[in-house]
Amino acid sequence: GLDNIRALLAILGHPERRYASVHIAGTNGKGSVAAMIDAMLGASGIRSGLFTSPHLVRPNERIRLAGADIGSDELHERLAAMREIIERGLADDRLEVHPSFFEVITGTALKAFADHDLRAAVLEVGLGGRLDATNAVDADVAVIVSIDLDHTKTLGGTLELIAREKAGIIKPGQPVVCGATQPEVIKVLREVCRERSAEYVDAREAARIVEIDGDDGGQFTLETDRRRYPELRLALPGEHQVDNARIALAAFERLADALNLDPDPDAVRAGLAAVRWQGRLQWIEPHDGLPGFLLDCALHPSSMASLTRYLYGMKPPLPVLLTGATTGNSLPDLFGPLVPYVEGVVITRPPV
């Protein structure tokens, strides 16, 4: 539940109330959308914080301050201070139980954003939405990027059940930018918005693709009811990222309202061109002449479909797939679509 993280934030003096924020949930794409919004804020002159999970290499990656990962010294100092705060909270019964790792790192991020006098925070849900620690924040804008079958043991075995869990981030009177396309999912999200008097924003209607030039390096133009954003380019590869950019732009415009910011097409263009998001169709080129490595974190059938489309456009020779999955995943469902586009498959056993 949220009682413990709310109690922790109260002990910290409610740092989450000192800046505007956007809260992002979804099965696929929420990290990319979060990174895009953060990049557009930075290009617009807004110092922002980005909180994402999980990390790939270091926990520092989860907390980004004005475009840079939190330094190790600062992170260690903040965690040491948090330990003392938690011990005092447990001793005087302000905390019922010791916060979880995710609650601790969430509180640490929110406090760091306030201490650095950041004007905005971009928060990615860790798991689900309704009971996620980030949901203790009363964000100015909510985003639900996509809905697919994920974490079914925790969130439910149908799209409708998962949609309702992720819709738990919707707050009364809040604009909610949605990128989901399945009719049964949209029905649930619209219903929750009506129940909470929240504004449902269909991202594909709010940010329309009016021009795309596939022969010119992926340049495209988006148009909203407010203005036109021409000659956009994405630093992130993959056709699906254009859809993510539409969602990010629709959310950015609404967050800009909370910041009294007039969105500038030049800043949007610069932000999208500069955004970086590791481990998503990321090429690593060795220095010794060996073939490059393509890293991707696809872990659902829908994200595997995006990876498959990317591999379909690659030139020979075919790559070798090196992969690993934890128990509970259907290997045929995950990797079957990739088989025609790889020379071989090496499956490992992750040490978890």
C-alpha positions in Angstrom: 0.0 0.0 0.0 0.9 3.7 0.0 0.6 4.4 3.8 4.3 3.8 4.5 5.7 5.9 1.6 3.2 8.7 2.5 4.4 8.6 6.1 8.1 8.7 4.9 7.3 11.7 2.6 5.6 13.5 5.6 8.8 13.0 7.7 10.8 14.4 4.8 8.6 17.5 4.7 6.7 16.6 1.6 9.4 17.4 -1.0 7.2 16.2 -3.8 5.0 19.3 -3.3 7.8 21.7 -4.2 7.8 21.2 -8.0 5.5 20.3 -10.9 5.4 16.7 -11.9 4.3 14.2 -14.5 3.6 10.5 -13.6 4.1 7.9 -16.2 2.8 4.3 -16.2 2.4 1.6 -18.9 3.7 -1.7 -20.1 6.1 -0.6 -22.8 7.6 2.7 -23.6 7.2 4.5 -20.3 10.9 4.9 -19.8 11.4 6.3 -23.3 8.5 8.7 -22.9 9.9 9.8 -19.5 13.3 10.4 -21.0 11.8 12.4 -23.9 9.8 14.7 -21.6 12.9 15.2 -19.4 14.9 16.1 -22.5 12.3 18.5 -23.8 12.1 20.2 -20.4 15.9 20.6 -20.3 16.0 22.1 -23.8 13.2 24.5 -22.7 15.4 25.8 -19.9 13.5 24.0 -17.2 15.8 22.2 -14.7 14.1 18.9 -14.0 14.6 15.6 -12.2 14.0 12.2 -13.7 13.2 9.1 -11.7 13.2 5.7 -13.5 13.6 2.0 -12.8 15.2 -0.4 -12.9 18.8 0.5 -13.4 21.0 -1.3 -15.9 24.4 -1.0 -14.2 24.3 1.4 -11.3 21.5 2.6 -9.0 22.7 6.2 -9.8 20.8 5.9 -13.1 17.5 5.9 -11.3 17.9 9.5 -10.2 18.8 12.1 -12.8 19.3 15.7 -11.8 19.1 18.4 -14.5 20.2 15.9 -17.1 23.0 14.0 -15.2 22.9 10.9 -13.0 23.2 11.6 -9.3 26.9 11.4 -8.2 28.0 8.4 -6.1 29.1 10.6 -3.2 25.8 12.4 -3.1 23.8 9.2 -3.4 25.7 7.6 -0.6 25.3 10.6 1.7 21.6 10.8 0.9 21.1 7.1 1.6 23.0 7.4 4.9 20.8 10.3 5.9 17.7 8.4 4.9 18.8 5.4 7.1 18.9 7.7 10.1 15.5 9.3 9.2 13.9 5.9 8.9 15.4 4.7 12.2 14.0 7.7 14.0 10.6 7.3 12.3 10.5 3.6 13.4 11.5 4.6 16.9 8.8 7.2 17.4 6.1 5.2 15.5 5.8 7.6 12.6 6.7 4.6 10.4 4.9 1.3 11.0 7.4 -0.9 9.1 10.8 -0.3 7.5 10.3 1.0 4.0 11.1 -1.2 1.1 14.1 -0.6 -1.2 11.9 1.0 -3.8 10.2 3.2 -1.2 13.6 4.3 0.1 15.0 5.1 -3.4 11.7 6.9 -4.3 11.9 9.1 -1.2 15.6 9.8 -1.9 14.8 10.9 -5.4 11.9 13.2 -4.4 14.0 14.8 -1.7 17.0 15.3 -4.0 14.8 17.0 -6.6 13.6 19.5 -3.9 17.0 20.1 -2.5 18.4 20.9 -5.9 15.5 23.4 -6.5 14.3 21.7 -9.6 11.2 23.0 -11.2 9.8 19.8 -12.5 10.0 16.0 -11.9 9.3 13.2 -14.4 8.4 10.0 -12.5 8.2 6.5 -14.0 6.1 3.9 -12.3 8.1 0.9 -11.0 5.3 -1.7 -11.2 1.6 -1.4 -12.0 0.5 2.0 -10.7 -2.2 1.9 -8.1 0.1 0.7 -5.3 3.4 1.8 -6.7 5.4 4.1 -4.3 5.5 6.8 -6.9 1.7 7.1 -6.7 2.1 8.9 -3.4 2.8 12.0 -5.5 -0.2 14.1 -6.6 1.2 14.8 -10.1 0.0 17.6 -12.4 -0.2 15.2 -15.4 -0.6 11.5 -15.7 0.5 9.4 -18.7 -0.5 5.8 -19.5 1.7 4.9 -22.5 0.5 1.4 -23.3 -1.2 -1.6 -21.8 -0.2 -5.2 -22.4 0.0 -8.5 -20.4 2.8 -8.0 -17.9 3.3 -9.1 -14.3 0.1 -11.0 -14.6 0.6 -12.7 -11.2 0.6 -9.3 -9.5 -1.6 -7.2 -11.7 -4.1 -9.7 -13.1 -4.5 -12.0 -16.0 -6.5 -9.8 -18.4 -5.9 -6.5 -20.2 -8.9 -5.0 -18.3 -7.5 -5.9 -14.9 -4.0 -4.6 -15.8 -5.5 -1.4 -17.2 -7.4 -0.8 -14.0 -4.2 -1.2 -11.9 -2.3 1.2 -14.1 -5.2 3.6 -14.1 -4.7 3.8 -10.3 -2.4 6.7 -10.9 -5.2 8.9 -12.2 -6.1 11.7 -9.8 -9.3 13.8 -9.6 -9.3 16.7 -12.1 -6.0 15.7 -13.7 -5.2 15.5 -17.4 -4.4 11.9 -18.4 -2.5 11.4 -21.6 -3.2 7.9 -23.0 -1.5 6.0 -25.8 -3.3 2.6 -25.5 -5.1 1.4 -28.6 -7.1 -1.7 -27.5 -10.8 -0.9 -27.2 -11.3 -2.9 -24.0 -8.4 -0.9 -22.4 -9.6 2.5 -23.6 -13.0 1.7 -22.1 -11.5 1.1 -18.7 -9.3 4.2 -18.8 -12.2 6.4 -19.9 -14.4 5.0 -17.2 -11.8 5.7 -14.5 -11.4 9.2 -15.9 -15.1 9.8 -15.7 -15.3 8.5 -12.1 -12.5 10.9 -11.1 -13.5 13.9 -13.2 -10.1 13.6 -15.0 -9.5 14.8 -18.6 -8.9 11.9 -20.9 -6.5 12.9 -23.7 -6.0 10.5 -26.6 -2.3 11.0 -27.5 -2.8 10.2 -31.2 -5.5 12.8 -31.5 -3.7 15.4 -29.3 -0.4 15.1 -31.3 -1.0 14.2 -34.9 1.6 13.0 -37.4 1.0 15.4 -40.4 4.2 14.6 -42.2 6.9 11.9 -42.2 9.9 11.5 -44.4 11.3 8.0 -44.1 13.8 8.7 -46.8 15.3 11.5 -44.9 16.6 9.8 -41.7 13.2 9.6 -40.1 12.2 13.2 -40.0 8.6 13.9 -39.1 6.2 16.7 -38.1 3.7 16.7 -35.3 0.8 19.0 -34.9 -1.3 19.7 -31.8 -4.3 22.0 -31.3 -1.7 24.6 -30.0 1.0 24.6 -32.7 3.0 22.8 -35.3 6.3 21.1 -34.5 8.2 20.6 -37.8 11.3 18.7 -38.8 11.5 16.5 -35.7 14.2 13.8 -35.4 14.6 11.2 -32.8 18.0 10.1 -31.4 16.3 6.8 -30.3 16.0 4.2 -33.1 12.8 2.2 -33.9 9.6 3.1 -35.6 7.7 2.7 -32.3 9.6 5.7 -30.9 7.6 8.1 -33.1 4.4 7.0 -31.3 6.2 7.5 -28.0 7.2 11.0 -29.1 3.5 11.8 -29.8 2.6 10.7 -26.2 5.6 12.6 -24.8 4.7 15.8 -26.6 1.0 15.7 -25.6 2.1 15.3 -22.0 4.8 17.9 -22.3 2.3 20.5 -23.4 0.1 19.9 -20.4 3.0 19.9 -18.0 4.0 23.2 -19.6 0.7 24.6 -18.4 1.6 23.8 -14.8 5.0 25.5 -15.3 3.5 28.6 -17.1 5.7 27.7 -20.0 4.9 28.4 -23.7 6.2 25.3 -25.6 8.8 26.2 -28.2 9.0 24.0 -31.3 12.8 24.6 -31.5 13.2 23.4 -27.9 11.0 20.3 -28.6 13.1 19.6 -31.7 16.4 19.9 -29.7 15.1 17.8 -26.8 13.9 14.9 -29.0 17.2 15.0 -31.0 19.3 14.8 -27.9 17.4 12.2 -25.8 19.3 9.1 -24.8 17.9 6.0 -23.2 20.3 3.1 -22.6 19.5 -0.5 -23.3 16.7 0.2 -25.9 18.0 -0.7 -29.4 21.4 0.5 -28.3 24.4 -0.3 -30.4 27.7 -1.0 -28.7 30.6 -0.9 -31.2 33.8 -2.7 -30.0 37.2 -1.1 -30.7 38.9 -4.3 -31.9 37.0 -4.8 -35.2 34.6 -7.4 -33.9 30.9 -7.2 -34.8 28.8 -4.7 -32.8 26.3 -5.6 -30.1 22.7 -4.5 -30.2 21.3 -4.3 -26.6 17.5 -4.3 -26.0 15.4 -4.8 -23.0 12.3 -6.2 -24.7 10.5 -8.5 -22.3 6.9 -8.6 -23.5 5.5 -9.9 -26.8 4.6 -6.4 -27.9 8.1 -5.1 -27.2 9.5 -8.1 -29.0 7.4 -7.1 -32.0 9.1 -3.8 -32.1 12.5 -5.5 -31.9 11.4 -7.8 -34.7 10.5 -4.9 -36.9 13.9 -3.3 -36.3 15.7 -6.6 -37.2 13.6 -7.0 -40.3 15.2 -3.8 -41.7 18.8 -4.9 -41.0 21.2 -5.8 -43.8 23.0 -9.2 -43.8 24.7 -11.0 -42.2 22.0 -12.0 -39.7 22.8 -11.5 -36.0 23.1 -14.1 -33.3 20.6 -13.7 -30.5 22.1 -13.9 -27.0 19.3 -13.9 -24.4 18.1 -14.9 -21.0 14.8 -15.0 -19.3 13.6 -15.7 -15.8 11.0 -18.4 -15.0 7.4 -17.7 -15.8 8.1 -16.4 -19.3 6.9 -18.3 -22.4 10.0 -18.7 -24.5 8.1 -19.5 -27.8 5.9 -16.4 -27.3 8.9 -14.2 -26.6 11.5 -15.4 -29.0 9.5 -17.2 -31.7 9.0 -14.1 -33.8 12.7 -13.3 -33.8 13.8 -16.7 -35.2 13.5 -15.8 -39.0 15.8 -12.8 -38.4 18.7 -14.3 -36.6 21.4 -16.8 -37.5 21.3 -18.6 -34.2 20.1 -18.4 -30.6 22.1 -18.7 -27.4 20.0 -18.9 -24.3 21.6 -18.3 -20.9 20.4 -18.7 -17.3 20.4 -15.4 -15.5 21.9 -15.6 -12.0 18.7 -14.4 -10.3 
